[in-house]
Amino acid sequence: MYNQQFQLLLHFFKALADESRLKILGILANRDCSVEELAVLLQLKEPTISHHLTKLKELDLVSMHPEGNTHFYRLESETLQNLSKTVLTPEKIVSLSEDFDSDLWANKVLQNYLAGDELVLHLKEIPASRKKRLVILKWLASKFEPDIQYPERLVNETLKRYHPDCATLRRELIASQLMQRENGVYWRI
């Protein structure tokens, strides 16, 4: 099911990644048109319009109905709404990235900002980027056991093992809500 929805979404965006097709949908949203009308309105040749309509018909975004000798095309707004409800939900969009290891980026950040060997690692610098700094702060927070209260002195000693500016790191851990502080006592959240 996932692959089928992924392919549908891919075809949908490919079909709409064309200025002429978007204009065709815009025109058809207002009224039904023939190939000849669309060609005049968009100043394109009729075979080009037919090609674009074929792409849109493949996704059921437009349909054709004959009136005498002329074929008229209309926007299938229900198809557009159904696609939006079933495939373009935030949950479905998130599922498109489930095959990726989200820790890869965090590991890359740690690799770039940490130096030394596994036994004695230290932080080269505190990242300026908020997202990268958060990766480092989560790593530092993991050096503290949950549900244990640490006096400020012990927090400073632990942080100084990794970087001399323990005051900044302490403040950042609190601001990022990775640790809490009350009366000089700290604990990991």
Secondary structure, 3 states (H helix, E strand, C coil): CHHHHHHHHHHHHHHHCCHHHHHHHHHHHHCCEEHHHHHHHHCCCHHHHHHHHHHHHHCCCEEEEEECCEEEEEECHHHHHHHHHHCCCHHHHHHCCCCCCCHHHHHHHHHHHEEECCCCEEECCCCCCHHHHHHHHHHHHCCCCECCEEEHHHHHHHHHCCCCCHHHHHHHHHHCCCEEEECCEEEEC
